[in-house]
C-alpha cells in the first residue's frame, strides 16, 4: 500500500473510531458513510479513489517525518487532518478557524484521537495575528472558496510562511464538473457555504505564481490541489 492510500485509510479508520463526533459532513469528506458517499458521487463526481487522491495531494505539506511549525486554515472539524497529525508527534501545529463550533468539534476529535501537539485558535485568515515568516508549512483543505476576502486570505497565508516553506491544499475551481458548478452556484453559494468569485484552474495558477516561486496545480474533478513553495 502506498503512502497516500495508507494515510487515507487511517483517516477513514479514525472517522469510524470517534463515534458520536461523526456526522454527514465528515462522512462525505472521508467517504465513510452511505450518505457521504452518495453526496460525494452526486455533487462532486468523486468515488473513493478520487477522494483518496485529492486528500493525499492536499495534505502533502504535512508529510511523514515533518517536525516544523505548521498552520492549517481552516481546520473545520479536523476529520481529514487530525489523524495525519497524530503521526507527527514532533511537529508544532496550529489549527485556525473562524467558527467556534468547528473548533469545538476539532478539539473534541483531537482528544478522542489522543492528539496533543495541536493548538486551536479562533481567528480570521484575512487578518492573521502571527509574525511574518513564522510557519514552515501550511495546509488549507477546501477553505479558500469559502473565504469572503480571498485576496487578503492568500496574502496573509503567504506572509506568515517562511521563505522555502510549503503551502498545500485544495479549492473548488470552475471548469471541472458541470454538476458540481450547478450545486455550488444554486445551493452552496445561496446558503453562504461558498463565497464567489471562483477561479478557474488557470486563474488559480496565475494567482499562485504571482506569490510563490514554485507552483503545481492538479485537478481532481472540480477540486484543484495545489502545492506552492515560497
ChimeraX attribute file (.defattr): number of C-alpha atoms within 10 A of each C-alpha:
attribute: neighborCount
match mode: 1-to-1
recipient: residues
	/A:1	7
	/A:2	6
	/A:3	11
	/A:4	17
	/A:5	15
	/A:6	12
	/A:7	22
	/A:8	23
	/A:9	16
	/A:10	13
	/A:11	23
	/A:12	21
	/A:13	14
	/A:14	21
	/A:15	27
	/A:16	15
	/A:17	14
	/A:18	16
	/A:19	11
	/A:20	9
	/A:21	16
	/A:22	19
	/A:23	15
	/A:24	15
	/A:25	15
	/A:26	20
	/A:27	22
	/A:28	19
	/A:29	21
	/A:30	26
	/A:31	26
	/A:32	19
	/A:33	20
	/A:34	12
	/A:35	15
	/A:36	19
	/A:37	21
	/A:38	17
	/A:39	19
	/A:40	22
	/A:41	17
	/A:42	14
	/A:43	17
	/A:44	24
	/A:45	19
	/A:46	22
	/A:47	15
	/A:48	14
	/A:49	12
	/A:50	17
	/A:51	24
	/A:52	22
	/A:53	18
	/A:54	23
	/A:55	26
	/A:56	22
	/A:57	23
	/A:58	25
	/A:59	26
	/A:60	20
	/A:61	23
	/A:62	27
	/A:63	15
	/A:64	13
	/A:65	11
	/A:66	18
	/A:67	15
	/A:68	14
	/A:69	17
	/A:70	24
	/A:71	26
	/A:72	26
	/A:73	24
	/A:74	26
	/A:75	28
	/A:76	25
	/A:77	24
	/A:78	23
	/A:79	25
	/A:80	25
	/A:81	24
	/A:82	23
	/A:83	24
	/A:84	20
	/A:85	24
	/A:86	17
	/A:87	16
	/A:88	20
	/A:89	15
	/A:90	14
	/A:91	18
	/A:92	19
	/A:93	24
	/A:94	18
	/A:95	25
	/A:96	22
	/A:97	22
	/A:98	17
	/A:99	15
	/A:100	13
	/A:101	12
	/A:102	18
	/A:103	22
	/A:104	14
	/A:105	18
	/A:106	23
	/A:107	21
	/A:108	16
	/A:109	25
	/A:110	23
	/A:111	12
	/A:112	14
	/A:113	17
	/A:114	12
	/A:115	18
	/A:116	14
	/A:117	15
	/A:118	19
	/A:119	12
	/A:120	17
	/A:121	16
	/A:122	14
	/A:123	17
	/A:124	17
	/A:125	23
	/A:126	17
	/A:127	12
	/A:128	16
	/A:129	11
	/A:130	13
	/A:131	10
	/A:132	14
	/A:133	16
	/A:134	16
	/A:135	25
	/A:136	21
	/A:137	27
	/A:138	27
	/A:139	27
	/A:140	23
	/A:141	25
	/A:142	21
	/A:143	22
	/A:144	23
	/A:145	21
	/A:146	20
	/A:147	20
	/A:148	15
	/A:149	15
	/A:150	19
	/A:151	12
	/A:152	15
	/A:153	20
	/A:154	17
	/A:155	14
	/A:156	19
	/A:157	25
	/A:158	24
	/A:159	19
	/A:160	21
	/A:161	25
	/A:162	16
	/A:163	16
	/A:164	15
	/A:165	21
	/A:166	24
	/A:167	29
	/A:168	24
	/A:169	28
	/A:170	27
	/A:171	22
	/A:172	28
	/A:173	24
	/A:174	20
	/A:175	14
	/A:176	19
	/A:177	16
	/A:178	15
	/A:179	14
	/A:180	21
	/A:181	19
	/A:182	12
	/A:183	15
	/A:184	21
	/A:185	15
	/A:186	10
	/A:187	13
	/A:188	15
	/A:189	15
	/A:190	12
	/A:191	11
	/A:192	11
	/A:193	12
	/A:194	21
	/A:195	19
	/A:196	15
	/A:197	12
	/A:198	17
	/A:199	18
	/A:200	15
	/A:201	23
	/A:202	12
	/A:203	13
	/A:204	16
	/A:205	18
	/A:206	13
	/A:207	15
	/A:208	21
	/A:209	16
	/A:210	9
	/A:211	16
	/A:212	18
	/A:213	12
	/A:214	13
	/A:215	20
	/A:216	14
	/A:217	20
	/A:218	15
	/A:219	18
	/A:220	21
	/A:221	20
	/A:222	23
	/A:223	26
	/A:224	27
	/A:225	28
	/A:226	26
	/A:227	23
	/A:228	24
	/A:229	21
	/A:230	20
